[in-house]
């Protein structure tokens, strides 16, 4: 992506935390977290949508970064669906997962009999299937296919990155790509789903413009994610289709100003990941701060979220202090029933990503 290419400004925010999923040990440290600006644009040459103000040199991942979703049964079911797509379109042999993170999905595939190798320089486990470095030309390993789940949105130049993966894999093979869906974000006006750490925001047509052969595509996880299975050898530079320009809603932030909770009662966010961090920050800026954050991930509990410094509590801790009838903002409506059951259905539940 070149700074000289023409673009159309879609949306901007100032001073967002650069890491939504980095946990902090104190309120002060969380409030003083590193920040960056967001200028979401549509590139008028390629049609791709990205943050033109992104500074990659700011991004340094460490062991304070927590983004594991596998503790939820619902998300585990999603991963099983993904595994079925990969098996149907690619098979079980000779797979490479690029950016395998903590290895949860890789181990799920391995348990199902897949021959899989992972690459991730931040991997902390001991699984010998995972190599602690990037998958680049010269690593000496090729696969029948690559798996790229929730990586491409973090990469400053997605086409160049995909081209490097193609070269690293000998110029051939299939690739499974999964990323958040920009059309879902726009349709539901989920302003808390746009943040600094995600440089890119994709639609399925973006991948049809980058690959000559897309074998399968669709939506997952309540349409919040999109996926494609494509032929790496068919990769080519994208060109914008003027007839398929992105419609970014003029009222994108309208729901931010809606009344918050019940007067005189505390409010809680259920979900201390990226959505909850940005929701809490923009609510605070709008003059309607929330009281606490609930999350079932033990690695997050007792820590403080970026920007607002809210403490993440266990469900038991938070609900013991939250009067019945108080508002709980559910950051992802896919988990709404799960959360109702865990909290005894005693509260006012707001699925913030519902229209």
C-alpha positions in Angstrom: 0.0 0.0 0.0 1.5 3.3 -1.1 0.9 6.6 0.6 0.8 8.1 -2.9 -2.1 6.1 -4.1 -5.5 7.9 -4.0 -7.9 7.0 -1.3 -11.3 7.9 0.3 -11.5 8.6 4.0 -14.2 6.4 5.6 -13.8 6.8 9.4 -11.3 8.1 11.9 -10.6 8.0 15.7 -7.7 9.5 17.6 -5.5 7.9 20.3 -6.8 4.3 20.4 -4.8 1.7 22.3 -2.4 -0.1 19.8 -3.0 -3.4 21.6 -6.6 -4.3 22.7 -5.6 -7.7 24.1 -2.6 -6.7 26.1 -3.3 -7.0 29.8 -1.9 -4.6 32.3 -1.0 -5.0 36.0 -2.3 -1.7 37.2 -4.9 1.1 36.4 -2.1 3.6 35.8 -0.2 1.3 33.4 -3.4 0.5 31.5 -4.4 4.2 31.2 -0.9 5.1 30.0 -0.8 2.4 27.3 0.7 3.1 23.9 -1.7 4.7 21.5 -2.1 5.4 17.8 -4.5 7.1 15.4 -7.0 5.5 13.1 -7.7 6.8 9.5 -9.8 4.1 7.8 -9.6 4.6 4.0 -10.6 2.8 0.8 -7.8 2.6 -1.7 -9.1 3.8 -5.0 -6.5 1.8 -6.9 -6.9 -1.6 -5.2 -10.3 -1.3 -3.5 -8.7 -2.5 -0.2 -9.7 -0.9 3.1 -7.1 -0.1 5.8 -5.8 2.2 8.4 -3.6 4.8 6.6 -2.2 6.1 9.9 -0.9 2.6 11.0 2.7 2.5 12.3 4.0 -1.1 12.2 7.0 -0.2 14.3 4.8 0.3 17.3 3.6 -3.3 17.3 5.6 -5.5 19.7 3.8 -8.6 20.9 4.8 -10.2 24.2 3.5 -12.6 26.8 1.2 -10.0 28.2 -0.9 -10.3 25.0 -4.0 -12.5 25.6 -6.3 -13.3 22.7 -7.2 -16.9 23.3 -10.9 -17.6 22.6 -10.9 -21.4 22.8 -12.1 -21.5 26.4 -15.7 -20.9 25.2 -17.6 -24.0 24.0 -19.3 -21.8 21.3 -15.9 -20.8 19.9 -14.7 -24.4 20.0 -17.8 -25.3 17.9 -16.8 -22.6 15.4 -13.3 -24.1 15.2 -14.8 -27.5 14.5 -16.7 -25.9 11.6 -13.5 -24.5 10.2 -11.8 -27.8 10.5 -14.6 -29.4 8.5 -14.2 -26.8 5.7 -10.4 -27.4 5.6 -10.9 -31.2 5.5 -13.5 -30.9 2.7 -11.5 -28.5 0.5 -7.9 -29.4 1.3 -7.7 -32.7 3.1 -5.7 -33.8 6.2 -2.2 -34.0 4.6 0.7 -31.6 4.8 -0.8 -28.4 6.2 1.0 -25.4 7.4 -0.7 -23.0 9.9 0.9 -19.5 9.5 0.6 -17.5 12.7 -0.7 -20.3 14.9 -0.6 -18.2 18.1 -0.8 -20.4 21.2 -1.5 -23.5 19.1 -5.1 -24.2 20.1 -6.4 -24.7 16.5 -3.3 -26.6 15.4 -3.7 -29.0 18.3 -7.4 -29.4 17.4 -6.5 -30.4 13.9 -3.7 -32.7 15.0 -6.1 -34.5 17.3 -8.4 -35.0 14.3 -5.5 -36.7 12.4 -4.3 -33.8 10.3 -0.6 -33.6 9.4 0.1 -30.0 10.3 3.1 -27.8 11.1 2.7 -24.4 12.7 4.8 -21.2 12.5 4.7 -18.4 15.0 7.6 -16.5 16.6 5.5 -15.7 19.7 4.5 -19.4 20.4 5.0 -20.2 24.1 4.2 -23.9 24.2 6.3 -27.1 23.7 4.5 -28.8 20.8 7.2 -30.0 18.4 4.9 -29.4 15.5 5.3 -25.6 16.0 8.4 -23.7 14.8 9.2 -20.5 16.7 9.8 -18.2 13.6 8.0 -16.8 10.6 7.1 -18.9 7.5 9.2 -17.3 4.8 11.1 -18.3 1.6 14.0 -20.5 2.5 12.5 -22.3 5.6 12.7 -25.6 3.7 9.2 -26.8 4.4 6.2 -26.8 1.9 2.7 -27.8 2.4 -0.2 -29.0 0.3 -2.0 -26.0 1.8 -1.6 -23.1 4.2 -4.0 -22.1 7.0 -4.2 -18.3 7.7 -6.7 -17.6 10.5 -7.0 -14.0 11.8 -3.6 -13.0 10.7 -4.1 -11.0 7.5 -6.0 -8.2 9.2 -2.8 -7.5 11.2 -0.4 -7.2 8.2 0.3 -3.8 6.7 0.5 -4.9 3.1 -1.8 -8.0 2.7 -1.1 -8.7 -1.0 2.7 -8.5 -0.5 2.4 -10.8 2.6 0.3 -13.4 0.6 2.9 -13.2 -2.2 5.7 -14.0 0.3 3.6 -17.0 1.5 3.2 -18.1 -2.1 6.9 -18.0 -2.6 7.7 -19.7 0.7 5.4 -22.6 -0.4 7.1 -23.0 -3.8 4.5 -21.0 -5.7 1.6 -23.5 -5.3 -0.9 -25.0 -3.0 -4.2 -24.0 -1.6 -4.8 -21.5 1.2 -7.6 -21.1 3.8 -8.0 -17.5 4.9 -10.3 -16.3 7.7 -10.7 -12.7 8.7 -13.4 -10.4 10.3 -16.1 -9.3 7.8 -16.2 -5.6 7.0 -19.7 -5.8 5.6 -21.0 -7.2 8.9 -19.3 -4.4 10.8 -20.9 -1.8 8.5 -24.4 -3.4 8.5 -24.6 -3.7 12.3 -22.7 -0.3 13.0 -20.3 -2.1 15.3 -18.0 0.8 15.9 -16.2 -1.2 18.6 -15.0 -3.7 16.0 -12.6 -1.2 14.3 -9.4 -0.7 16.1 -5.7 0.1 15.7 -4.3 -3.4 15.8 -6.4 -4.5 12.8 -4.8 -2.7 9.8 -7.1 -4.2 7.2 -10.8 -4.8 6.8 -12.0 -7.2 4.2 -15.0 -8.2 2.1 -15.3 -11.4 0.1 -14.9 -9.5 -3.2 -11.5 -8.4 -2.1 -10.2 -11.9 -2.3 -11.8 -12.5 -5.7 -9.8 -9.5 -6.9 -6.6 -11.0 -5.4 -7.0 -14.6 -6.5 -7.9 -15.9 -10.0 -9.3 -19.1 -8.4 -11.4 -19.0 -5.3 -12.6 -22.5 -4.6 -15.0 -21.7 -1.8 -16.0 -18.7 0.2 -18.6 -17.8 2.8 -19.4 -16.4 6.3 -18.9 -17.9 9.7 -19.6 -17.2 13.4 -22.9 -15.5 12.9 -21.5 -13.8 9.8 -18.9 -11.9 11.8 -16.1 -13.7 10.0 -15.6 -14.4 6.3 -13.5 -17.2 4.8 -12.1 -18.1 1.4 -10.3 -21.2 0.1 -8.1 -20.1 -2.9 -5.3 -21.4 -5.1 -2.0 -19.7 -4.2 -0.7 -19.9 -7.7 -3.6 -17.7 -8.9 -2.6 -14.8 -6.7 -2.3 -11.4 -8.5 -2.4 -7.7 -7.6 -5.9 -6.5 -6.8 -7.6 -3.8 -8.8 -10.6 -1.8 -7.6 -14.0 -2.4 -9.2 -15.8 1.0 -9.3 -19.1 -0.9 -9.4 -18.3 -2.6 -6.1 -17.3 0.4 -4.0 -17.7 0.1 -0.3 -20.8 1.7 1.2 -19.7 2.9 4.7 -22.7 4.1 6.7 -22.9 7.8 7.5 -24.6 7.0 10.8 -21.9 4.5 11.9 -21.6 6.0 15.4 -25.3 6.7 15.9 -25.7 3.9 18.6 -22.8 5.3 20.6 -25.1 8.1 21.9 -28.0 5.8 22.9 -28.9 5.8 26.6 -26.7 3.6 28.7 -28.2 1.1 31.2 -30.6 1.9 34.0 -30.3 5.2 35.8 -28.6 4.8 39.2 -27.4 1.2 38.5 -23.9 0.1 37.5 -23.2 -1.4 34.1 -20.9 -4.2 33.1 -19.3 -5.3 29.9 -19.1 -9.1 29.3 -16.1 -9.7 27.1 -12.7 -8.3 27.9 -11.2 -8.7 24.4 -10.9 -6.1 21.6 -14.6 -5.3 21.3 -14.9 -4.6 25.0 -11.8 -2.4 25.2 -13.0 -0.1 22.4 -16.6 -0.1 23.6 -15.5 0.9 27.1 -13.2 3.6 25.8 -15.7 5.3 23.4 -18.4 5.0 26.1 -16.1 6.8 28.5 -15.4 9.5 25.9 -19.1 9.9 25.3 -19.8 10.6 29.0 -21.4 7.2 29.8 -18.6 5.0 31.3 -19.2 1.4 32.3 -18.4 0.1 35.8 -16.6 -3.2 35.2 -15.5 -5.9 32.7 -16.4 -9.6 33.0 -14.4 -12.3 31.2 -14.2 -16.1 31.6 -10.5 -16.3 30.5 -8.4 -17.0 33.6 -5.4 -15.3 31.9 -7.2 -12.0 31.8 -8.9 -12.0 35.2 -7.4 -9.6 37.8 -5.7 -7.6 35.0 -6.7 -4.2 33.7 -7.8 -3.3 30.1 -6.1 -0.8 27.9 -7.1 2.9 27.9 -9.9 2.9 30.6 -8.0 0.8 33.2 -11.1 -1.2 34.1 -10.4 -4.3 36.0 -11.4 -7.7 34.5 -13.4 -9.7 37.0 -14.5 -13.3 37.1 -18.2 -13.8 36.5 -18.6 -14.7 40.2 -16.8 -11.6 41.5 -18.6 -9.2 39.2 -22.1 -10.6 39.6 -21.8 -10.6 43.4 -21.5 -6.8 43.2 -24.0 -6.2 40.3 -27.6 -5.7 41.4 -30.3 -7.7 39.7 -31.7 -5.8 36.8 -28.5 -4.0 36.0 -27.4 -3.8 32.4 -24.8 -6.2 31.0 -23.4 -5.2 27.6 -22.7 -8.5 25.8 -19.8 -7.7 23.4 -20.6 -10.6 21.1 -24.2 -11.7 20.7 -23.1 -15.2 19.7 -22.5 -15.8 23.4 -25.8 -14.2 24.6 -27.5 -17.4 25.7 -24.3 -18.8 27.2 -24.0 -15.6 29.3 -27.7 -15.6 30.3 -27.3 -19.1 31.6 -24.1 -18.4 33.5 -25.6 -15.3 35.2 -29.0 -16.8 36.1 -30.9 -14.6 33.7 -31.2 -11.9 36.3 -30.0 -8.9 34.4 -30.8 -6.6 31.4 -28.7 -8.0 28.6 -27.8 -5.8 25.6 -26.4 -7.5 22.6 -24.4 -4.5 21.3 -23.9 -6.0 17.9 -27.6 -6.3 17.2 -29.3 -3.8 14.9 
